[in-house]
Amino acid sequence: MGAARESFSSLFIPGTLALVTAFVGFITLVLIPIPMIRELGITASIGVGYKIITNLIMLPVVASFFRYSRSYALHLEELQAKRG
């Protein structure tokens, strides 16, 4: 639970800024008076919107439901300590 909370809080702002920037970039394609480009901008904006929902909201929530044994957690801590 703590790892999911930590990953969410540390990735939320930079992840949101990157995805919102991409969203705004694709929305500007809607201003171009070519129908195919306009369609592309709308479709890409919807895709980025779904990515915001899945990666920044749903993934940390799902990760919070995983439970690991204490021995597995200690093993991971040992591995992390060996790496430096």
trRosetta pair geometry for C-beta under 8 A, 3 or more apart (Angstrom, degrees):
i j d omega theta_ij theta_ji phi_ij phi_ji
1 4 5.9 -56 -150 36 30 110
1 5 6.4 29 153 -17 64 108
1 64 5.3 52 -120 -152 65 88
2 5 5.7 -56 -147 38 32 111
2 6 6.1 31 155 -19 67 108
3 6 5.7 -54 -143 38 30 111
3 7 6.2 28 159 -17 66 106
3 63 7.4 -100 102 149 96 119
4 7 6.0 -54 -143 38 28 107
4 8 6.3 29 156 -19 62 109
4 60 5.0 128 -176 -166 90 77
4 61 7.7 116 177 -82 134 14
4 63 4.3 166 -106 102 109 103
4 64 3.9 -144 84 -74 168 76
5 8 5.8 -58 -149 37 28 112
5 9 6.2 18 159 -13 65 110
5 60 7.6 104 -82 -176 29 121
5 64 7.4 70 -45 -99 72 114
6 9 6.1 -60 -143 41 27 103
6 10 6.1 14 164 -10 65 113
7 10 6.2 -62 -139 43 26 102
7 11 5.9 0 170 3 65 119
7 60 6.1 -171 88 -107 101 104
7 63 7.2 -22 56 96 140 160
8 11 6.6 -75 -138 49 19 93
8 12 5.8 38 165 -53 63 106
8 56 7.8 103 -142 -169 80 61
8 60 3.9 62 -76 -129 111 162
9 12 6.0 -32 -134 2 25 119
11 14 6.4 -75 -153 56 48 95
11 15 4.7 41 160 -23 85 126
11 56 7.3 -149 117 -118 100 80
12 15 6.1 -66 -137 44 15 107
12 16 5.9 14 166 -19 59 114
12 56 6.3 100 -124 -159 65 107
13 16 5.9 -57 -141 37 23 109
13 17 6.3 22 161 -18 61 108
14 17 5.7 -55 -145 37 32 111
14 18 6.3 31 158 -19 66 107
15 18 5.9 -56 -148 36 29 109
15 19 6.3 18 159 -9 65 111
15 55 6.7 -144 -176 122 135 115
15 56 5.3 169 117 -91 132 111
16 19 6.0 -62 -143 44 28 104
16 20 5.9 26 160 -18 67 111
16 52 7.1 66 -120 -138 67 105
16 56 6.3 88 -71 -127 80 160
17 20 5.9 -55 -138 39 26 108
17 21 6.2 31 158 -22 62 107
18 21 5.8 -56 -151 33 27 113
18 22 6.6 24 153 -14 62 105
19 22 5.6 -51 -148 37 36 111
19 23 6.2 42 150 -24 66 105
19 48 5.7 160 -168 -177 86 98
19 51 6.1 -159 -130 99 126 109
19 52 4.9 151 140 -83 151 92
19 55 7.8 170 -69 63 145 128
19 56 7.3 -115 12 -28 154 134
20 23 5.3 -50 -145 36 34 118
20 24 6.3 36 155 -19 66 102
20 52 7.8 69 -61 -96 67 134
21 24 5.9 -52 -147 36 30 109
21 25 6.4 33 152 -20 62 107
22 25 5.5 -54 -149 36 32 115
22 26 6.4 26 156 -14 66 106
22 48 5.1 -170 107 -123 110 142
23 26 6.0 -60 -150 39 28 105
23 27 6.3 30 152 -21 65 108
23 45 5.7 80 -151 -139 72 79
23 48 4.6 -165 -81 110 79 141
23 49 6.8 88 -115 -62 122 71
23 52 7.6 -2 -56 -41 134 132
24 27 5.5 -53 -144 35 32 114
24 28 6.6 39 154 -26 63 99
25 28 6.0 -51 -157 25 30 112
25 29 7.6 39 145 -25 57 95
26 29 5.6 -39 -166 14 45 117
26 41 5.0 158 173 -152 70 68
26 44 4.1 -141 -139 101 139 114
26 45 4.4 -174 108 -65 123 77
26 48 6.3 169 18 -2 146 138
27 30 5.7 -34 -173 8 51 117
27 41 6.4 112 -116 173 17 111
27 45 5.4 80 -69 -98 73 137
28 31 5.7 -37 -170 16 54 116
28 41 7.3 -133 69 -138 38 135
29 32 5.7 -37 -167 13 52 115
29 37 5.6 -131 -178 161 99 89
29 38 6.8 177 134 -105 81 34
29 40 6.2 -77 148 88 148 91
29 41 2.9 -172 84 -83 110 122
29 44 7.3 53 36 45 147 129
30 38 5.4 68 -135 -143 52 78
30 41 4.5 -148 -52 106 66 143
30 42 6.3 84 -91 -59 107 79
30 45 7.8 -13 -41 -21 117 144
32 37 4.6 -39 90 107 133 137
32 38 6.3 -151 72 -63 79 75
32 41 7.5 146 30 -29 104 140
33 38 7.7 5 -141 -51 17 121
34 37 4.2 61 79 16 106 113
34 38 6.5 180 84 -16 51 88
35 38 5.4 -57 -145 37 31 116
35 39 6.3 34 157 -21 66 104
36 39 5.7 -51 -150 34 31 114
36 40 6.5 35 150 -21 63 105
37 40 5.5 -51 -149 35 34 115
37 41 6.5 37 151 -21 64 103
38 41 5.8 -53 -152 33 31 113
38 42 6.6 28 152 -17 64 105
39 42 5.8 -55 -149 36 32 109
39 43 6.2 28 156 -15 67 109
40 43 5.9 -58 -144 40 28 109
40 44 6.1 24 159 -15 65 111
41 44 6.0 -57 -141 40 26 107
41 45 6.2 28 158 -22 62 109
42 45 5.8 -57 -148 35 28 112
42 46 6.6 28 154 -18 63 104
43 46 5.9 -54 -152 34 31 111
43 47 6.5 32 151 -19 63 107
44 47 5.5 -53 -150 36 35 115
44 48 6.4 34 154 -18 67 103
45 48 5.8 -52 -146 36 33 108
45 49 6.4 39 151 -22 63 105
46 49 5.5 -53 -151 34 32 117
46 50 6.6 32 152 -17 65 103
47 50 5.8 -53 -151 36 32 110
47 51 6.4 34 150 -21 65 105
48 51 5.3 -51 -148 35 36 116
48 52 6.6 45 151 -24 65 98
49 52 5.7 -48 -153 28 33 113
49 53 6.8 28 151 -14 63 104
50 53 5.7 -55 -151 37 36 111
50 54 6.1 22 158 -11 71 109
51 54 6.0 -58 -137 44 30 101
51 55 5.5 5 175 2 69 118
52 55 6.9 -61 -124 48 15 92
52 56 5.5 -27 -170 25 56 124
52 57 7.5 43 140 -6 63 104
53 56 7.3 -56 -103 51 6 85
53 57 5.4 -44 -161 38 48 124
53 58 6.3 41 146 -15 71 108
54 57 7.3 -32 -70 52 6 81
54 58 5.0 -40 -138 43 45 124
54 59 6.4 65 156 -35 62 95
55 58 7.7 17 -18 49 15 84
55 59 5.5 1 -144 -1 34 135
56 59 7.4 39 -25 34 10 105
56 60 7.5 -9 178 -1 33 113
57 60 7.1 -82 -167 39 17 98
57 61 6.6 7 155 -13 59 117
58 61 5.6 -64 -149 40 34 113
58 62 6.1 30 159 -18 72 108
59 62 5.9 -55 -143 38 29 108
59 63 6.2 29 157 -19 64 109
60 63 5.4 -55 -142 39 33 114
60 64 6.5 42 156 -30 64 100
61 64 5.8 -51 -156 24 31 114
61 65 7.6 31 148 -21 58 100
62 65 6.0 -54 -165 23 40 112
62 66 7.9 46 144 -27 64 94
63 66 6.0 -40 -163 12 47 114
68 72 4.6 -107 174 83 109 131
68 73 5.7 131 105 -54 118 87
69 72 4.7 97 59 5 81 102
69 73 7.2 -146 97 -4 45 87
70 73 5.6 -55 -151 37 35 113
70 74 6.4 35 152 -19 67 105
71 74 5.7 -53 -148 37 33 111
71 75 6.4 38 151 -22 64 104
72 75 5.5 -51 -149 34 33 115
72 76 6.5 33 152 -18 64 104
73 76 5.8 -53 -150 35 32 111
73 77 6.5 34 151 -19 64 104
74 77 5.5 -52 -148 35 34 113
74 78 6.5 38 152 -21 65 102
75 78 5.7 -53 -152 33 32 113
75 79 6.6 32 151 -18 64 104
76 79 5.6 -52 -149 36 34 113
76 80 6.3 34 153 -19 66 106
77 80 5.6 -54 -146 38 32 112
77 81 6.3 34 154 -21 65 105
78 81 5.7 -54 -147 35 31 111
78 82 6.5 33 153 -21 64 104
79 82 5.8 -54 -151 33 32 112
79 83 6.7 32 152 -21 64 105
80 83 5.8 -53 -152 31 34 113
